[in-house]
Amino acid sequence: MKFRGHETFFIRKGWLSKGLRKVRDCPDVFISRDVNPMDALGIGANMVKSLRYWLQAVGLTEEPTAGRREQAITELGRIVLEHDPYIEELGTLWLLHYRLATNERIATAWYYFFNDFGLTEFARDDFFVKTKNLLRIQGEEVSDRSIEDDYNCIINTYVPRIKSNPVKVQPESNIDCPFGELGLVDIVNKRTKKYKKSAPKKDTLHPLILLAVILDQASDADDRIRISDIQNNPMNAGRVFNLDIITLLSLLYKIEHLGYLKVVRTAGLDVVELKNTMSFYDCVREYYRSINNE
């Protein structure tokens, strides 16, 4: 469990792609004694710590828990480097968001926000109280400041500054987080700082990205999965992508049209039947092949 690993910096545009390429070329870029990491990455000392954290939190890199803590690129990171090295595709952002929202170990607040925090409309105090209660049940102590900083970082991750503070946004600014493009959090009331979770806008979530998550959350023995599990189980697509049942069914029928599963809704039995043995990574690669063909 980890809070405030981001040093209060949310992900900036260009950070992840730059960091991923630097780790590819120099796995010890964050700990090197020969090259100053700030010079290599072109950012300040605290931002270096933040980027090191974010690369792991979104599943692009990993570090050993003991010994020399060089970064290694994950399988997802290698696929992204091959097909979308500048992280420009919406599908890549959805995949990284999925890894972030299910990373309870080092992105605990993000995990709570998408999997355990049930309110659709909320303010800071709502999240703070819910998180403190969850931590109390688990016998964990985390400072109030850390929880508040994580909440602020979550809002800055998913709410573009053009919405929250348009007067201060310059056209050439790269301070926004790219995850704001996903539209998962919106503003209800600026004055009271109230927000809401939002379902993805039409055609922004590719069916193959949804399928990848379903496959990732299915056990090896699952060839029939309840639609209610996809929508409601922690870490599954409905929770991490804020999917209402109408949006979820629409996407499932698109996957059915592609031939990867069958939607069965008869006699009160709402399930999907998987038609292949693809893995999460097979599905991710198929997504990139499909958009290249388009």
N, C-alpha and C positions, 0 to 999 in steps of 0.2 A: 504494500500500500504506500502510495506516494502522493503528497500534495505540494504544490508550488514549485515543481521542478523546472518550470519555465522562466524563473527569475523575473516574473511579471510581464514578460514579452510574449505576445501571441505571434503566430507564424506570419512572417511578412512574405509578400509575393517575391518569388525568386530564391528564397532561402533554401527550400527543400531540394530543388534541382541543383543549386550550387553545392550544397553540402553533400549530396549524393555523389556528384562527380568528383569532388575533392576526396571523399573517402575511397572511391574507386582508385584514384591515382595515388593516394597516400593514406593507408588505413590508420596511421597514428597521427593524423593531422591535428586532432584535438589534444594530444598529449606530447607532441614532439618537442624535443629539446634543441633540435637543429633549426627548426623553422617556427617562428612566432605564429601561433594559430590566428591571432588578430590580423597579421599581415596576409596570411594565406587566404583567409576568408573575407577580409575587407570589412570586418565589423568589430565592435568594441568587446571588451573582456566579458561582460555579463551576457551580451548577445551570443558570444561563442558558447558559453555554458547552456544558454537557452536552445540554440540550434542543435547542440549535441543531444540534449534531452528530446527535442521534437523529432529528430530523425528516428529515434528508437520508439517514441510514443506512437507514431503513425505506422510503424512496422517496416520502415525502409532499411534500417540497420539494427544491429544488436551488438552488445558487448558482453564479455565474460564477467561473471560476478566476482571473480578472484584473479589474481595475477595481473599481467600487463593488459590494460583495458583498451586495446585497439578496437576500432569499430570494424565489423564485418557486414557486408551487404547481404540482406536476406534474399530468399527466392523471389518474393514480391518486388524487392528493390531491383533485382537483376532484370526482371521482366519489364519494369517501368523504365529502367535505363535503356533497354533495347527498343522499346516501342514508343515511349513518351518521355524522353530525357529532360525536357523542359517543363514537364507537368502542365500541359496545356489542355488536355482532354478532361471533360467533366467526369467521365468514367473513372479516371485516375483519382480525381478528388473524392468521388464516392467511395472508392476502395480504401483510400487513406483515412477517410472519416470512419469507415467501418472498423478498421484496425484500431483507431484512436478510441472510439466509443466502446470497444470491447476489451480495452487494455486496463483491466482493474488493477494490475500490479503497479504500474507507474503513471497511469492517468486516471487515478481513482475518482476524482470529481467528475470527469467526463463519463466514466462508467455509471456512476450514480445518476447523473443528469439524464441520460438516455434510457437506462434500464430500470432504475428504482424510483425515480422522481416522477410521480404519476400526474401532476398537475399540468393541464394544457396551458392555462394562463397563470402567470406567476410574477413575483417580484423577488428581490434579493433575500428578504427575510424568510420567504417561503422555502427557498432552497437551503438557507442557512439552518433553519430549525430541523428540516427533514434530514439533512446531512449529519447534524449533531446527534440526532436520535439514532440514526443508523450506526454511527461510530460508537455510541454508548452501548448499544446492543452487542456490538462486536468487542467491547472492552478496549477500544482504542481511544487515545487522546491526541487530538490535533488542535493547534492554536486557532482561535477565531480569525486571526489575521490571514492565516493560510487558506481557510475556507472562503473568506471574502475575496481574496486575491484570485483564487481559482474561479469563483463565480464571475468576477469581472472579466477574466481572461476568456471564459466560455462565451460571454456575450460579445466580446470583441472578435472572437473567432468566427462567429456565425452572423453577426449583424454588420453589414457594410457601413463604413463611416458616412457615406453619402446619405444614408437614412438617419443615422444617429446624430450627425453633426455636419450637415452639408455646407455650412458657411465656411468651415475651416478646411475643406477638402480642395486640394489643387489638382488639376487634370493630370499633371505629371507625377503625382504622388504614388508611391508603391507601398504605402503603409498598411493598406487593407490586407486582411487575411484572405487567401483565395477560397477558403471554405465558405465565405459569405455568398459565393455564387450558387451554393446548394439550396439556399432559401429555407433552411430548417428552423430558424428563429426569426421572428418579426416583432416589430414594436406595436404595442397596444396603446400605450399612453406615454408620451415623452416626459410629461411633467411629473407623473408619479413613478416613472421608470418601471412600467409594467410591460412584460413581454409575453409572447405565446410561441408554442411549438407549432410549426406549420408542416403540412404534407408537401412533398416535392411537386413542383409545377409540372404540368403535362409534358411528357417527352424529354424531361431532363434526366430521369433515371433509366438507363438502358436496361432492357429485360435480362440481358446476360449478366449484368452486375448483380441484379436481384437473384438470379439463379446461382451465381457463385456463392452468395451468402447462404442461401438455402442449403446448398451442398456442404458448405463449411460447417454448418450447424447440425447437419444430419449425422446420425451414427452410420457405421458401415453396413448395418443390417437394415437400415430404413430404405424401403422402396415405396412406401406409402406414408405421407406426412400430413397430419391434420392442418388445415388452413388456419385454424385458431392458434395452433402452436407457432406457425410462421409469424402471425400477427402479434402474439402476446408473450411469447417466451423471452426471457432476458437474453440479450446478444443476438436474437434473431432479427430478421429484416424489418418486421413491423415496429419494433422498439427503436432500433438504431436509425431508421429512415423516417420515423414519424408517419407510418403508413396507416391511413384509415382503410376500412374494409373495401370501399369502392375502388380506391386507387390500387390496393393490393390485388384485387380480383382482375382489374383491367390489365395489370402487368402479367399476372399468371396466365391469362388467356393469350397474351402476346408470346409468352414462352411456349405455350402449347402450340401456337401457330408455327413456331420455329422447329417443333418436333422433339423437344427435350423432355416434356412431361405431358401428362393428361390431367385435366381438372375434372374431378368426379363430384357431382353435387346431386345425389339421388337419395331418397328415403332418409333425409336428415344427415347423410354422411357427406361431409365437406372435406375432401382430401385431395392431394395431388399425388399422382403415381409417377415416379421417376422412370424414364425410359432408357437411361444410359448409366455408365459407370464413371462419368467424368469426375475429376477432383476439382477443388476450388481453383487450383492453378491452371488446370486444363481449361476451365471456363474463362478465366482471366485472359489467357492467351487467345481463346476463341473470340472474346470481345475485341481485342486489338486487331485480329485478322478481319473481323466483320467491318470495323470502321475503316480499315484500309481499303477494303473492297468497295465500300460505299463511296 
